[in-house]
Every structure is written in C-alpha cells, then in structure tokens.
Amino acid sequence: MVNEKVEKNNTEILTYSTVGTILLTKLSGFTLSTITPFLPTIAISSIGCGALFGIYRTLTRGSREHRKMIENKKEEFDLFFEGAGIKNKIGETPILIDINETDMGNIYSFINPIGLSTHDYNSKDIAIKEFLNCNNILFEVKEDFLNIQTIETSLPKVVPFILPERKSDELIVKLGINELGEEIEINFSKIHSWLIAGATGSGKSVCIHNILTQLYCNYSCNTDFYILDLKKTELNNYRKLSSTIEYVDKVEDVEKIIDELLKICDERHSLFIEHNVKNLQQYNKKVNKSKQLNNIVLCIEECVRLMNDKKLQAKIAELAFIARSAGIIIIMTIQRATKNLMSPDIKASLLGKIGFKVVSRINSQVIMDDNRLFDIKERGECCVSCEDISIGETRIKVMYLEEHRIDKILKKYCEYK
C-alpha cells in the first residue's frame, strides 16, 4: 500500500515535469532548432518547476480531499437538519465547518445558529444517531459553535473487581474502565455528594457495594460510616463493622441521624474558626494526631422513601450544601428519579452523578439532563458526570463485585464489633 502511494506520487511529479517542459517551450515561441543550444538549461528549469508544482500538489492533496469531504458532508447535513427540523426561528440550520478524527470517533464542528442550545440537539438525539449511524454521541455548544462527537469505541464486557491500594488520606475509589481502556477514579474528598441511580438489574447495587467495600477496606482507620439502609437488606454486610457508627433501616430513624450530622457540622465549623482553617484537611494538618477528626461517609440506600417528607428533604439538602468543608461525604441511591421525588434543592446539592440504565427518558432527564441513560443497553454500564475535570462526563463499565465475595474481602481488611 505504501509502495503504491510512493509510486503514484513519483508518477505525478514526472507528469508535471513533462507538462512543464512542453508549456515552457510553447509559451516561449521557440522552435526546436533555435532552442537546441539551450535545451539542457530549459530542461532543468522546466523539470524543476514542474517537479516543484508536482510536490506542492502531492503535499496538499490531503487538505484538498478533506475540504471536498467537508463540502459533500455539508450538503448531507444541510438536508438532514432541514428535514429533522433542527433550525432556529428564522430557519437557520447549523453549518458544517470541519471534521476531525479522534481515537474515539469523529468530531463534527458547526457554526451554531443563534437560538439553538444543547437541549435542542438532545431532543433530536435519536434522529442524529441514526443519521450518523452511531449509538453514542455527545453534544457541546460553546458560544457560536457546536461540536457533535461520535464515540465508536466499546466498553469491555466485564471488569473484575480488584481492591486498589490506598493512595493517600483522600477518599479515592476506583470505579471502572472507560471506552479508551483507562481506569476511572472518584475522589470523594473533592466531589463530596453523589447520586447513584438506575433501574432494577442495571448494576446500581453492584456499584454501591464496589464503592463502600473500597472505602471500608482502605479508609476505615480515618473514616466513620453512617449507613441508612432503607431497603433493609441491601447494605447488611456493613452493619457489624467497627467503623459503622450508625446503621438504621427504618425511615422514622433517619431524621435523628441527619440532625446528628448537622450538629457535627456546626461543631466542626466552630473548631475550624478557632484554628483559622477552612476545612477538615487543613485542620488535621494543623493539630496533633490525638485531636485529628475522621472523615464521615453517609450512605442513604433508596432515598425515594424519604422524599414525601419535605422537612426531611430540606435538612438533607442543607447537610449536603455544608458537608464538604466538614469532611462529610454523602452517597444517595435511587431506583427511579422523577421531578416529583427529586426536589430542586436535593438535585442541586448533589455534585456528582452515576447513572445506569433507566426505564424512561424522563428518568434520564431528571438525573443527567439528557437522554443518555435511556440509551444504555448493558448491565454494569454507566455514565458519570461531575465537576471534577479529571472525570468530566464519561461512560464507564463498573468493576463487577460478586455478592459472595463482599464479606470475604471485608473480613480480610476490616475489624468487626
């Protein structure tokens, strides 16, 4: 293939050289007899000019072909956008300006008409996916430009659970593998409040066990756990561990726990003011070891059972808003998120989201503000969204932790009461 390309390039250069010689001769008006003495000089000059022009044409062939491809694709996109009704109020559609290949797929760049937002493209995502023949696409609108990225790589079928080594005092958990084969970690010390959502059988329960098992095994020495198991049996593995400060499975006991944690927040903030620090990490560095405070993890399994209590919702939202500086991490799970169940305050307070397969586009919109969770096909596959730039928005295959292994791993690394 490479030899054929080189041979083609050499043929083109020779052709341009010959044509250059003939043209130079004709334009000069000389006959063969009059130019015979000058033939060597003319030949060298014309061959050189022709060769240079041939080299130029060869080197720029890629950009010419790229521009031609964009022009052809532009016509296809124009027809598609018009037919799909993707246009602003005065009928303007996005204008294709570039196509770039990446390791994951293609990025199509457009001039975005005034008035069209990411929401407009998300609402037409099925039509766009069919047009691009790709099941996984991302939209990005920045100022006057739109990028549509196709993701054509695939996730592994299974990622076995392996307990990672503890890296630091920060609560870091390995979640799984992304579409590029990279290991994705979550730093709970940076993004302290999380919602994990997904339908029955989607992999949500495996994910919460994956996270809790790592936190208990690697960070029990400096972390206290409050487990609210409102499904009653889902998180029973952690009930008797010595670092579990509170374990409740009744809705009526939840408010007492939340009040206790709000009180701890106030006490810690008073200590921070006294020591002129802003958060738990700074405080622990400033005081001696005997006065250091533990991180706190609050896990609420199936928080939907609390959502009819508006007063309790307000307290949970308040806790989430002030918890980070106090070293409190909040992890909430829900099976079916709806606007009626997820109050705006609760949703705004949850900075990170892990979403698995859901049963409707409405559920996906409530969790991720788009339809991506409804498009998930495989168990254990999820989308992660958070403010931590090292994660951004990405699709992940979560490490698979078999239920029968949980207790074996916990007994090896944790202490029991």
Salt bridges, closest charged atoms under 4 A:
GLU12 OE2 - ARG61 NH2 2.93
GLU76 OE1 - LYS73 NZ 3.36
ASP78 OD2 - LYS74 NZ 3.18
GLU82 OE2 - LYS87 NZ 2.77
ASP98 OD1 - HIS66 NE2 2.98
ASP125 OD2 - LYS129 NZ 3.70
GLU140 OE2 - LYS142 NZ 3.38
ASP169 OD1 - ARG166 NH2 2.74
GLU183 OE2 - LYS174 NZ 3.21
GLU185 OE2 - LYS167 NZ 2.49
GLU234 OE2 - HIS209 NE2 3.13
GLU234 OE1 - LYS231 NZ 3.42
ASP249 OD2 - ARG239 NH2 3.66
GLU255 OE2 - LYS311 NZ 3.74
GLU255 OE2 - LYS315 NZ 2.83
ASP259 OD1 - LYS315 NZ 2.89
GLU301 OE2 - LYS231 NZ 3.93
ASP369 OD1 - LYS347 NZ 2.95
ASP370 OD2 - ARG372 NH2 2.73
ASP375 OD2 - LYS129 NZ 2.11
GLU378 OE2 - LYS157 NZ 3.99
GLU381 OE2 - ARG395 NH1 2.82
GLU393 OE1 - ARG372 NH2 3.04
GLU402 OE1 - ARG405 NH1 3.42
